[in-house]
Amino acid sequence: MSKVAIVFGSPRKNSNTHILVDEAIKGLNEKGVDHEILYLNDLNIKGCQACYYCKRNDTTKCVIDDDMQKVYKAMEESDGLIVAAPIYFCEVSAQTRLFVDRLFPYYDMHLQSAFPQGKALSFIITQNQPNKTLFERHINDFKMVVGMLGYERKEDLLVENVDKGYKPMVTERPDMMDKAYKIGLELLN
Ligand SMILES: Cc1cc2nc3c(=O)[nH]c(=O)nc-3n(C[C@H](O)[C@H](O)[C@H](O)COP(=O)(O)O)c2cc1C
């Protein structure tokens, strides 16, 4: 059975980012694709310690023995990845940044990737600002760092103008709900 890892970077499991992930999961289910959600906020993940163990020993194995090992395993054993995160102060949340820095072992010093190639990748990102281009540069850099592992990039979703308790929930945006569903539906096509 095919499987998708979902790296979830919001601390809230009942808010807009998760609602969109749930829609994507409906799409995965429709295609008979299994999934595993990695709630970064619940995991004990340190930032990269810049020890260069991975570089000095020419290994993709990170020497830090924390919950990031679960994330590596899920990514390596799945056929696709969905990274879902909110924007916090113009960047993805700190939980998501920790995840990104810890991808260092997969890259050599020339940014060549040793990660298994050809898996599929989509991003789901939410922000409260109505202007979708405001954090574009950061979001593109973030997507690039994950994508350069060797993923085949699929459709992404950026949902603007959502902020639980302050703005209408994404459930009131059927177009966005449908796009999230299609991310799951089409990820492994
Ligand atoms: C600490 C913090 C910082 C935020 N910074 C931004 C920001 O810079 N730009 C923005 O558009 N939204 C910002 N937001 C709003 C969130 O990105 C938005 O509400 C998002 O949908 C939250 O996802 P969630 O509801 O799934 O947790 C911020 C929210 C928090 C809590």
The ligand as a Gaussian input file, in Angstrom:
#p B3LYP/6-31G(d) Opt

LIG

0 1
 C        2.974000      33.953000      16.550000
 C        2.153000      34.160000      15.307000
 C        2.685000      34.911000      14.283000
 C        1.976000      35.091000      13.117000
 N        2.543000      35.804000      12.109000
 C        1.883000      35.951000      10.925000
 C        2.489000      36.651000       9.850000
 O        3.606000      37.135000       9.919000
 N        1.762000      36.774000       8.704000
 C        0.513000      36.231000       8.551000
 O       -0.068000      36.368000       7.477000
 N       -0.062000      35.541000       9.559000
 C        0.586000      35.389000      10.734000
 N        0.007000      34.685000      11.763000
 C       -1.326000      34.089000      11.552000
 C       -1.255000      32.628000      11.178000
 O       -0.357000      32.374000      10.132000
 C       -2.604000      32.113000      10.694000
 O       -3.597000      32.405000      11.636000
 C       -2.574000      30.623000      10.437000
 O       -3.723000      30.262000       9.728000
 C       -2.487000      29.820000      11.723000
 O       -2.648000      28.452000      11.452000
 P       -3.566000      27.509000      12.382000
 O       -4.848000      28.258000      12.561000
 O       -3.727000      26.272000      11.619000
 O       -2.837000      27.330000      13.651000
 C        0.687000      34.518000      12.962000
 C        0.148000      33.767000      14.020000
 C        0.872000      33.585000      15.190000
 C        0.282000      32.766000      16.301000

